[in-house]
Structures are given as structure tokens and as C-alpha cells.
Amino acid sequence: MNCFDCLTSLQTESPASAVCSSCGAALCVVHALVGVPRQEVHSVGSPSATVLPGRRVWCSACAPSGAAPLAVRTRSHKVATA
């Protein structure tokens, strides 16, 4: 499966590593955005947002404000050698 954003905007093929949790588009590491889902709580005089457990991956069209690029948030993992 290839990244939808790479195919449509850059006309290149790159392997997808994630799927948007809202629309289902396949995304590469460059185009994937990661964030914590929030649920708005509407009450009279005191609107707030509750942070839901876990994390979500979104495409640029579906991402809420505050979602960070996946490429920035990943860590390089070193493999232990024996």
C-alpha cells in the first residue's frame, strides 16, 4: 500500500506506514500526523475538553490542531548486539 498524499500531491510512490483514523487514507511517515484525541464537553458556562486514552494518527486534512508530524515524534531505536 502506498501513501495517498505522496501519490496525489507529489506523483511519487512511497510505502505507507500508517492509516488515518478518520478517513482511512494510507500515509507515509512524512505525511502522518500524531496526536491525542480530545472530546469536547459542552456545559453551561464551563466548556472543556476531555483527553481520551491512547494516540491517533491523522492525515493533514483530518488532523486537529496540535497534531505533530510522525517523523518528528519517532525515536531511533538501537538494536542490541551480542
N, C-alpha and C positions, 0 to 999 in steps of 0.2 A: 504494500500500500504506500502511496506517495503523498507528500504534503500538498494539500489543496491550495494554500496560499502561494507556494512556490510555482505550482503549475499555472495558476491564473494570473499572477502578477509578474513573475519573472520568466515564465515559459521554460523552466528547468525542472528536472525530476530530482527530488531528494527523498530519502526514505522517511516515513512518518514514525514518530516515537510516542505520540500521544493522540488522544481524540478529545475534541471539545465536549465538555459535559452538558452544554446547552443544545448545540445544533448537530453534533456528531461529525463534524469535519475532521479529517485526518491532518495532523500537524507535525512539523519537524521541530527540533529543539529551538531553532531560531524564532519560529512563529508562535510557539506555545507560551501562554501566559498563565502563571500560577498564583492562586490567592486563597484566602479563607472565605468561605461562604457566609453571608450575613442574612438574617431575616429581620425585616423591619417590623417593629411592634408599634401599632398605632393606638395611642390612648389620648384622652383629652388632656391637653396641657403638658404632656410629657412624652413626646415621640422619642423612640430609641431604636437601636438595632441590637439584636442578639447574635453573637458569633456562634455559628454551628460547628460541630466537631468535624475534623478532617480538613483536607485541602481539595481544591478543584483546579482543573485545567480548562482554560477557555481559549478561543480564537480571538483575534483582535476585534471582530465585530460583536462578540457576545460578552467580552470581559468587562467587569465592573471597574470603577475607579479604584486604584490601589492594587490591582493585579500586577505582578512583576514578571519580566521575561524569564522563561525557564532557564535559558543559557546563563543568566547572571546568578541564579539561585542554586545551581548544581555545584557539588564539590567533586574534586578529582579524588578518586579512591585508589589508594596504592594497594597492590596485591602483595601479600607477604610471601617471601621466597624462603624455602627451607634449605 
